[in-house]
């Protein structure tokens, strides 16, 4: 009888210890905000709108367009309408998709950043090079350069300015900071290139380290505009 009670007690203690270890390693939730340096990306180039193509020609800076009657404009919410792309009789106009323009700009920006990134960054396990933090199509400036005489082609100029940050490999960073003390994690995060400040919070506050599981850690990146 005594041996059975002793065995149960040992089993209960072992189960409790395992539960506590799992609780301590899994339960902590960490939120890290990285304040990172940024730099402006200014781009200006010409784009062709061609009603005879049906897809984006990225290397030729060409977007597919289509001709619509002026009265149909309200039925095309996903398209750009530029006043200077109307025909001479102002009955029809060339329009083009907003998403097509965004896709072309993203391609051009990423290609430029890839070609002009520091080779050391591309070789580091914690960075992918550089990237635009967020695109803002509502701030892009479009200007019609010419409307083709056949009214099936046009050319526009676009000017934009966006903020560029380092493209961090978050999966590898998460792996690096799992189950580490808060002070060590903060110091490690602030050692990464471009990070000006790391704000770290672990909840509940009684836990001294991050969780052993990556999905319990969230990293947010916020650019700090250089003065």
C-alpha positions as CSV (number, residue, x, y, z in Angstrom):
1,X,0.0,0.0,0.0
2,X,2.8,2.4,1.0
3,X,4.8,1.6,-2.1
4,X,1.8,2.3,-4.3
5,X,1.2,5.7,-2.6
6,X,4.9,6.5,-3.0
7,X,4.9,5.6,-6.7
8,X,1.8,7.7,-7.2
9,X,3.5,10.6,-5.4
10,X,6.6,10.3,-7.6
11,X,4.4,10.2,-10.7
12,X,2.4,13.2,-9.6
13,X,5.6,15.2,-8.8
14,X,7.1,14.3,-12.1
15,X,3.9,15.2,-14.0
16,X,3.8,18.6,-12.1
17,X,7.4,19.3,-13.0
18,X,6.8,18.5,-16.6
19,X,3.8,20.7,-16.7
20,X,5.7,23.6,-15.1
21,X,8.5,23.2,-17.6
22,X,6.1,23.3,-20.5
23,X,4.2,26.2,-19.0
24,X,7.4,28.3,-18.5
25,X,8.7,27.5,-22.0
26,X,5.4,27.9,-23.9
27,X,3.3,30.4,-22.0
28,X,5.3,33.7,-22.2
29,X,4.2,35.9,-25.0
30,X,6.7,38.4,-26.5
31,X,6.2,41.5,-28.6
32,X,9.2,43.2,-30.1
33,X,9.0,46.5,-31.9
34,X,12.1,47.3,-34.0
35,X,12.6,51.0,-34.8
36,X,14.7,50.9,-37.9
37,X,16.5,53.5,-40.0
38,X,15.1,54.2,-43.5
39,X,16.2,56.0,-46.6
40,X,14.1,57.6,-49.4
41,X,13.7,55.8,-52.7
42,X,12.9,58.3,-55.5
43,X,11.9,57.0,-58.9
44,X,10.8,58.6,-62.1
45,X,10.3,56.9,-65.4
46,X,8.0,56.6,-68.4
47,X,5.4,54.0,-68.9
48,X,3.6,53.0,-72.1
49,X,-0.1,52.1,-72.2
50,X,-0.9,49.8,-75.1
51,X,-4.4,48.6,-75.9
52,X,-3.0,45.8,-78.1
53,X,-1.3,43.9,-75.2
54,X,-3.1,41.8,-72.6
55,X,-0.5,41.6,-69.9
56,X,2.2,43.6,-68.2
57,X,5.5,43.8,-70.2
58,X,7.8,44.4,-67.2
59,X,11.0,44.8,-69.2
60,X,9.4,47.2,-71.6
61,X,7.6,49.3,-69.0
62,X,4.3,48.6,-70.8
63,X,0.8,48.2,-69.3
64,X,-2.2,46.8,-71.0
65,X,-4.9,49.4,-71.6
66,X,-8.4,49.5,-73.0
67,X,-10.7,52.0,-74.6
68,X,-14.1,52.8,-73.0
69,X,-16.9,55.2,-73.6
70,X,-16.8,58.2,-71.3
71,X,-20.2,57.1,-69.9
72,X,-18.8,53.8,-68.8
73,X,-16.2,55.3,-66.5
74,X,-18.3,54.9,-63.4
75,X,-18.5,51.1,-64.0
76,X,-14.7,50.8,-63.9
77,X,-13.6,51.5,-60.3
78,X,-10.4,49.5,-60.6
79,X,-9.0,51.6,-63.4
80,X,-7.1,54.9,-63.6
81,X,-8.8,57.6,-65.5
82,X,-6.6,60.5,-66.7
83,X,-8.2,63.5,-68.2
84,X,-5.6,63.8,-70.9
85,X,-6.2,60.3,-72.2
86,X,-9.5,61.3,-73.7
87,X,-9.8,61.3,-77.5
88,X,-10.1,64.5,-79.5
89,X,-13.9,64.2,-79.5
90,X,-14.0,63.5,-75.7
91,X,-16.2,60.5,-76.3
92,X,-13.8,57.8,-75.4
93,X,-10.6,57.4,-73.4
94,X,-7.8,55.0,-72.6
95,X,-7.8,53.5,-69.1
96,X,-5.5,51.1,-67.3
97,X,-5.7,49.0,-64.2
98,X,-4.5,50.3,-60.9
99,X,-3.2,46.9,-59.9
100,X,-1.2,46.6,-63.1
101,X,0.5,49.9,-62.3
102,X,1.2,48.8,-58.7
103,X,2.6,45.5,-59.9
104,X,4.9,47.2,-62.4
105,X,6.2,49.7,-59.7
106,X,6.8,47.0,-57.2
107,X,8.8,45.0,-59.8
108,X,10.8,48.1,-60.8
109,X,11.5,49.0,-57.2
110,X,12.5,45.5,-56.1
111,X,14.8,45.1,-59.2
112,X,16.5,48.4,-58.5
113,X,17.0,47.6,-54.8
114,X,18.3,44.1,-55.6
115,X,20.8,45.5,-58.1
116,X,22.0,48.2,-55.7
117,X,22.1,46.3,-52.4
118,X,25.3,45.8,-50.5
119,X,26.7,42.4,-51.3
120,X,27.5,41.8,-47.6
121,X,23.8,42.2,-46.8
122,X,22.8,39.6,-49.4
123,X,25.3,37.2,-47.9
124,X,24.1,37.6,-44.3
125,X,21.7,35.0,-42.8
126,X,19.6,37.8,-41.2
127,X,18.9,40.0,-44.2
128,X,17.5,39.7,-47.7
129,X,18.9,43.0,-48.8
130,X,16.5,46.1,-48.9
131,X,12.8,46.6,-49.5
132,X,10.2,49.3,-49.7
133,X,8.5,49.4,-46.3
134,X,5.1,50.2,-47.7
135,X,3.9,51.4,-51.1
136,X,1.5,54.4,-51.3
137,X,-0.1,54.6,-54.7
138,X,-2.4,57.4,-53.6
139,X,0.7,59.6,-53.4
140,X,2.1,58.8,-56.8
141,X,2.1,61.5,-59.4
142,X,1.1,60.7,-63.0
143,X,1.5,62.9,-66.0
144,X,0.4,62.1,-69.6
145,X,3.2,62.7,-72.0
146,X,1.4,61.8,-75.2
147,X,-1.7,60.2,-76.5
148,X,-1.1,58.1,-79.6
149,X,-2.6,59.4,-82.8
150,X,-4.3,56.0,-83.3
151,X,-5.8,56.4,-79.8
152,X,-4.8,52.9,-78.9
153,X,-1.5,53.8,-77.2
154,X,-0.4,56.4,-74.7
155,X,2.7,57.3,-72.6
156,X,2.7,58.6,-69.1
157,X,5.4,59.6,-66.6
158,X,5.3,58.5,-63.0
159,X,7.0,60.1,-60.0
160,X,7.1,58.5,-56.6
161,X,8.9,58.5,-53.3
162,X,8.8,55.7,-50.8
163,X,10.8,54.7,-47.7
164,X,13.3,51.8,-47.9
165,X,14.4,49.6,-45.0
166,X,16.5,46.5,-44.6
167,X,14.6,43.3,-45.4
168,X,15.0,41.3,-42.2
169,X,14.9,37.5,-42.2
170,X,12.3,37.3,-39.4
171,X,12.2,33.5,-39.2
172,X,15.9,33.3,-38.5
173,X,15.8,36.2,-36.0
174,X,12.9,34.4,-34.2
175,X,15.0,31.2,-34.0
176,X,17.9,33.2,-32.6
177,X,15.9,34.8,-29.7
178,X,13.7,31.9,-28.6
179,X,14.0,31.0,-24.9
180,X,16.4,33.8,-24.2
181,X,16.5,36.3,-21.3
182,X,14.8,39.6,-22.0
183,X,18.1,41.7,-21.6
184,X,19.9,39.4,-24.0
185,X,17.2,39.6,-26.6
186,X,17.0,43.4,-26.5
187,X,20.8,43.6,-26.9
188,X,20.8,41.1,-29.7
189,X,18.0,42.8,-31.6
190,X,19.7,46.2,-31.3
191,X,22.9,44.7,-32.7
192,X,21.3,44.1,-36.0
193,X,22.2,46.6,-38.8
194,X,19.7,49.4,-39.2
195,X,18.0,48.8,-35.8
196,X,18.0,52.0,-33.8
197,X,15.9,50.8,-30.9
198,X,14.2,47.6,-29.8
199,X,11.2,47.8,-27.6
200,X,10.5,44.5,-25.9
201,X,7.7,43.3,-23.7
202,X,7.1,39.8,-22.2
203,X,3.8,39.0,-20.7
204,X,3.0,38.0,-18.0
205,X,5.9,40.2,-16.6
206,X,6.9,37.5,-14.1
207,X,8.6,35.5,-17.0
208,X,12.3,36.4,-17.4
209,X,12.7,35.0,-20.9
210,X,11.0,34.5,-24.2
211,X,9.0,31.4,-25.2
212,X,10.7,28.4,-26.7
213,X,8.1,28.5,-29.4
214,X,8.5,31.0,-32.3
215,X,4.7,31.5,-32.7
216,X,4.6,33.0,-29.2
217,X,6.9,35.8,-30.4
218,X,5.8,38.7,-32.6
219,X,8.2,41.1,-34.3
220,X,6.9,44.4,-35.7
221,X,9.1,46.8,-37.8
222,X,8.6,50.5,-37.8
223,X,10.8,52.9,-39.9
224,X,12.3,56.0,-38.3
225,X,12.6,58.7,-40.9
226,X,16.2,60.0,-41.1
227,X,16.3,63.7,-40.3
